[in-house]
Amino acid sequence: MTTNQTAFIRARGLARRYPMGKSFVDALRGVDLEIWRGEFVSLVGPSGSGKSTLLHLVGGLVRPTGGEVWVGDLELASSSDRQLVAYRRDMLGFVFQNFNLMPILSAVENVEIPMMLAKMSRRERREQALELLAQLGLRERADHRPSELSGGEQQRVAIARSLANTPQLILADEPTGNLDSNTGREIMRLLQRLIREEGLTLLLVTHDMNVARYADRIVYLADGQVQRVETVTHADGVAVP
């Protein structure tokens, strides 16, 4: 059982090896890392450093080939497929670079998708989806399809969708990668505010150091290992790079 002294996310000797032809590629090589509940952590490093692999392992999307990773009381490596499905549905929200919105659905219908998987009633999910869109300044755009929205608006819809089932952990993979710099700053300030107000934990992958510095800590990876961890000092509690 976790206590106040136990980190929310705990990786111990975490490794992931992928077959490549007749040889193997070690994407992660024994990573040890702790992330606390309510913390915002950025993962940075060059291409092939293992940052996306680490995000996918924490998300239960792939299984480690060595070590262990805990989120709360759940050890993901030894969990069943059914447990991992429930974990991703009930505890996680995902935000992607390409938004991953369904093009034939409206904004509000896209936000409803996770709630449908959780078997929430139609009336409940519509009310909650509209509330989330209103919180993100998109209530008047609820009936618009993704093609009718700007990139920043699409990412806001994606963020609303990630919050649909009141997750404890948000995993974001290059969430500003397809946005211009001004819109990217707006999205990062929004994520930062949501983390502070809702008490969520955010683990974010980025190659952009301006984005990374919105976090409480930055984890630098190279060659599948943690090279160093930097604590970010925010003068007023909120970073504005």
C-alpha positions in Angstrom: 0.0 0.0 0.0 1.3 3.4 -0.9 1.9 6.1 1.7 2.6 9.8 1.6 6.3 8.9 1.5 5.9 6.7 -1.6 6.3 8.2 -5.1 3.3 7.9 -7.4 5.3 6.5 -10.3 8.3 4.3 -9.5 10.6 2.7 -12.1 13.2 0.2 -10.9 15.8 -1.1 -13.4 13.4 -0.5 -16.2 14.5 -1.9 -19.5 13.0 -2.4 -22.9 14.6 -4.3 -25.8 13.2 -4.5 -29.3 14.2 -7.1 -31.9 15.8 -5.7 -35.1 16.5 -8.3 -37.7 18.9 -10.8 -36.1 20.0 -8.4 -33.4 18.3 -6.2 -30.7 18.0 -2.5 -29.8 18.0 -1.5 -26.2 15.6 1.4 -26.0 15.9 1.6 -22.2 18.8 0.3 -20.1 17.9 0.0 -16.4 16.1 3.3 -15.7 15.4 4.3 -12.1 13.0 7.1 -11.6 10.5 8.5 -9.1 7.7 10.9 -9.9 5.4 12.3 -7.2 1.7 12.8 -7.2 0.8 16.2 -8.5 4.2 16.7 -10.2 4.8 17.9 -13.7 7.9 16.1 -15.3 9.3 16.6 -18.8 11.3 13.9 -20.5 13.9 15.2 -23.0 16.7 13.8 -25.0 17.8 13.2 -28.6 16.0 10.9 -31.0 16.5 7.3 -29.8 17.2 8.3 -26.2 14.3 6.3 -24.9 11.9 9.1 -23.8 8.9 7.9 -25.8 9.6 4.3 -24.8 9.5 5.3 -21.2 6.2 7.2 -21.7 4.7 4.1 -23.4 5.8 1.9 -20.5 4.3 4.1 -17.9 1.1 4.2 -20.1 0.9 0.4 -20.1 1.1 0.4 -23.9 4.1 -1.9 -24.0 5.6 -4.2 -21.4 9.2 -3.9 -20.1 11.7 -6.7 -20.9 13.4 -6.0 -17.5 12.8 -4.3 -14.2 9.5 -3.0 -13.0 7.3 0.1 -13.1 4.6 1.0 -10.5 1.8 3.6 -10.8 0.2 3.9 -7.5 -0.4 0.4 -6.2 -0.3 -1.3 -9.7 2.8 -2.9 -11.0 2.4 -2.7 -14.8 4.8 -5.4 -15.9 3.0 -8.2 -14.0 -0.5 -6.9 -14.6 -2.9 -8.8 -16.9 -4.1 -7.4 -20.2 -7.5 -6.8 -18.5 -5.9 -4.9 -15.7 -4.0 -2.7 -18.1 -7.1 -1.9 -20.1 -8.8 -0.8 -16.9 -5.7 1.2 -15.9 -5.6 3.1 -19.2 -9.3 3.7 -19.1 -9.7 4.8 -15.5 -6.3 6.4 -14.5 -4.8 7.8 -17.6 -5.4 10.6 -20.1 -3.4 10.8 -23.3 -2.5 13.9 -25.3 -0.7 13.4 -28.7 1.2 15.5 -31.1 -1.3 14.8 -33.9 -4.4 15.3 -31.8 -5.9 11.9 -32.8 -9.4 13.2 -33.1 -12.1 11.3 -35.0 -12.7 13.5 -38.1 -16.3 12.5 -38.6 -17.3 13.4 -35.0 -17.9 16.8 -33.5 -15.7 18.2 -30.7 -18.2 17.2 -28.0 -18.5 13.7 -29.5 -14.7 13.3 -29.5 -14.6 14.3 -25.8 -17.4 11.7 -25.1 -15.4 8.7 -26.5 -13.6 7.8 -23.2 -16.8 8.1 -21.3 -18.5 5.7 -23.7 -15.8 3.2 -23.0 -16.5 3.7 -19.3 -20.2 3.0 -20.0 -21.4 6.4 -18.8 -25.0 7.2 -19.7 -25.5 9.4 -22.8 -26.9 12.3 -20.8 -24.0 12.2 -18.3 -21.3 12.1 -20.8 -22.8 14.9 -22.9 -23.1 17.1 -19.8 -19.6 16.4 -18.7 -18.1 16.8 -22.2 -19.8 20.2 -22.6 -18.5 21.2 -19.2 -15.0 20.3 -20.1 -15.1 22.1 -23.4 -16.5 25.2 -21.6 -13.6 25.0 -19.1 -11.2 25.1 -22.0 -13.0 27.9 -23.7 -14.6 25.9 -26.5 -18.2 25.7 -25.5 -19.3 27.6 -28.6 -17.3 25.2 -30.8 -18.7 22.0 -29.4 -20.6 21.1 -32.6 -17.7 21.7 -34.9 -15.7 18.9 -36.5 -11.9 18.9 -36.3 -11.5 20.2 -39.8 -13.5 23.3 -38.8 -11.1 24.0 -35.8 -7.7 25.5 -35.6 -4.7 23.4 -34.5 -4.8 25.0 -31.0 -8.6 24.3 -30.8 -8.1 20.7 -31.8 -5.4 20.3 -29.1 -7.8 21.8 -26.6 -10.4 19.3 -27.6 -7.8 16.5 -27.2 -7.0 17.8 -23.7 -10.7 17.9 -22.8 -10.9 14.3 -24.0 -7.9 13.3 -21.9 -9.7 14.7 -18.8 -13.0 12.9 -19.6 -12.8 10.1 -17.1 -11.2 12.2 -14.3 -7.7 10.6 -14.6 -4.9 10.8 -12.1 -2.1 10.9 -14.7 -1.8 12.7 -18.0 0.7 11.4 -20.5 1.6 13.9 -23.3 3.7 13.1 -26.3 5.0 16.3 -28.1 1.7 18.1 -27.4 2.9 21.3 -29.1 4.8 19.7 -32.0 2.2 20.6 -34.6 1.5 24.1 -33.3 3.0 27.5 -33.9 5.0 28.9 -31.0 2.3 31.3 -29.7 -0.3 28.5 -29.7 2.2 26.2 -28.2 2.7 28.6 -25.3 -1.1 28.8 -24.8 -1.4 25.0 -24.7 1.4 24.7 -22.2 0.0 27.4 -19.9 -3.3 25.6 -20.1 -1.8 22.2 -19.2 0.2 23.8 -16.4 -2.9 25.5 -15.0 -4.9 22.3 -15.1 -2.2 20.3 -13.3 -2.1 22.9 -10.5 -5.9 23.3 -10.2 -6.9 19.6 -10.5 -3.9 18.1 -8.7 -3.0 15.8 -11.6 0.3 14.3 -12.5 1.8 15.1 -15.9 4.5 13.3 -17.7 5.4 15.0 -21.0 7.8 14.1 -23.8 9.3 17.0 -25.8 12.4 18.0 -27.8 11.7 21.7 -27.1 13.5 23.0 -24.0 11.1 26.0 -23.9 8.3 23.5 -23.5 10.2 21.3 -21.1 10.8 24.3 -18.7 7.1 24.5 -17.8 7.7 21.4 -15.7 8.7 21.0 -12.1 11.6 18.7 -13.1 13.3 17.8 -16.4 14.6 14.3 -16.8 17.4 14.1 -19.4 17.8 10.8 -21.2 20.5 9.5 -23.6 21.1 6.0 -24.9 18.3 4.6 -22.9 19.5 5.9 -19.5 18.8 8.8 -17.2 21.7 11.2 -17.5 20.6 13.8 -15.0 17.5 15.4 -13.4 17.0 19.1 -13.2 14.7 20.9 -10.8 13.1 24.0 -12.5 12.7 27.1 -10.4 9.6 29.2 -11.2 9.7 32.6 -9.7 6.0 32.9 -9.3 5.1 29.2 -9.3 4.2 29.3 -13.0 6.8 29.2 -15.8 6.4 31.5 -18.8 9.4 30.7 -21.0 
